[in-house]
Amino acid sequence: MISVAALAATLLSAGIPAGSVCYEIFVRSFYDSDADGVGDVNGLIQKLDYVRDLGARCIWLMPVAESPSYHGYDVTNYYRVDPDYGTNDDFKRLVAEAHRRGISVLVDLVLNHVSSEHPLFQDALRKPGSAYRDWFRWSATPGHNWHRSPARDEYYYGFFWSGMPDLNFENPAVREEAKQVARFWLREMGVDGFRLDAVRHLIETGDSTANTSGTHAVLRDFGQYVRSIAPDALTIGEVWDSTGVLLTYYPDQLDAYFAFELSDGILEAVRSGSASKLFPGYLRLQRELPASRWAPFLRNHDQTRTLTLLGGDVARAKLAATLLLTLPGLPFVYYGEELGMTGDKPDERLRTPMQWTRGTAAGFTRGTPWEVLQPDSLTANVEAQEGDTGSLLNLYRRLIHLRAENAALSSGELVPLTASNGAVAAYLRVGGGRTVLVVANLGPTPLAGVTLSSRRGVLPAGRYRSAATALRVGPDGRIRAYVPLRSLEAKQSYVFELSPAAAPRSVPRQ
């Protein structure tokens, strides 16, 4: 029998370089080029240099296909860019400009459901004998997630709400159409892959609405199809569930999935000031899969933004960023997180316009923004943080570039260290002939004389140095009672590159 780890190793995300960080963008809220108050594709093109300078090597665009809603998750035409955002030709130019800057483009692909205004659903709803009747699910009786038809005495299934009828993926014609949509975006529009929305709900069986065997079969078939026509494309799925459930979606379905438990673990560590729950999820995934096949993040478009969750504590937001960007995986950063933008439910307030300047509408538009900006837009913006070396934005930039440039951070093994104080998270990243040590005091007070140890041999015996610390490793390769610094400042992280004493190298403290 081939193990999960062995087979998984054959499905690496070849199109996304090791050490990459991906940047999630809501086009409606990123930059408005024509003063109508709505961000658009041409506006995003104008801001690609910002993305490049941040260091992101790929962008994930929330839905850009035609939709009647502001968010785009209820599609009416999979083959047309929403007119609010521009044209298909505009989008092709975006892809070309992104590629010119070394940035890959992923688009949100919503396969679980369509808009209730989609022509095929309207045909199935209203036309007797419609050829598209079996593209959707119908019932003569009501039930949970079943919605009354406005056309006749029956009900249709929509897991999320009545405006999003679920597609029937037990129908081969639906599965074939999903492949044709993928082919269009890969071949005609030139994208580099997909983020697939809500994939755990593709097929419901009886009372089970998530993670069914039918769903796994659909994803296996879809993933194989994408790899057959675009071997370097990346498919990454949203499975908002535990790590145990997440692992059932490997080895041979989509290429990667978002690791929600890792997000929770990072934020719990910085909120509580304890490192006790930080590493188990990372170590479990590291044992099972290549790091390119799972994606940690802090927040996304459905979740309270990091700085809001942390009560406005910028120091803790910096800790969270450092952990995310120095631990393994393929990290994703939601637009504005690098500025400390705030936001809480409802969803529109999680997706407010990007804050570029101190000027009118935070430089997002010359018109009236589609959504009211956050109250902190005059301070948490690119212009205000650009020249401040200690800003959150510049921390993100340093760490993202460092991750791409340093083989240990790009693809090295995570080796947790045991700290003498539970408020300290300490670990090595070892790989490519390089070693990086990360030490973070998650607590609210300075700590003195904290020691670090390892439970097994982690480095060749010898003496190691960085700009600020020296380490002696015994013959067995273990670290014992090592004091990295005499004092660790409150809510402060430190990143060192350890090199043999004869050839010192260092990474500045973050």
Buried (B, 14 or more C-beta within 10 A) or exposed (E): EEEBBEEBBEBBBEBBBBBBBBBBBBBBBBBBBEEBBBBBBBBBBBBBEBBBEBBBBBBBBBBBBBBBBBBBBBBBBBBBBBEBBBBBEBBBBBBEBBEEEEBBBBBBBBBBBBBBBBEBBBBBBEEEEBEBBBBBBBEEEEEEBBBEBEEEEBBBBBBBEBBBBBBBBBBEEBBEBBBEBBBBBBEEBBBBBBBBBBBBBBBBEEEEBBBBEBBBBBBBBBBEBBBEEBEEBBBBBBBBBEBEBBBBBBBBBBBBBBBBBBBEBBBBBBBBBBBEBBBBBBBBBBEBBBBBBBBBBBBBBEBBBBBBBBEEBBBBBBBBBBBBBBBBBBBBBBBBBBBBBBBEEEBBBBBBBBBBBBEEBBBBBBBEBBBEBBEBBBEBBBBBBEEEEEBBBBBBBBBBBBBBEBBBBBBBEBBBBEBBBEBBBBBBBBBBEBBBBBBBBBBEEEBEEBBBBBEEBBBEEBEBBBEEBBBEBEEEBBBEEBBBBEEBBBBBBBBBBBBBEEEBBBBEBB
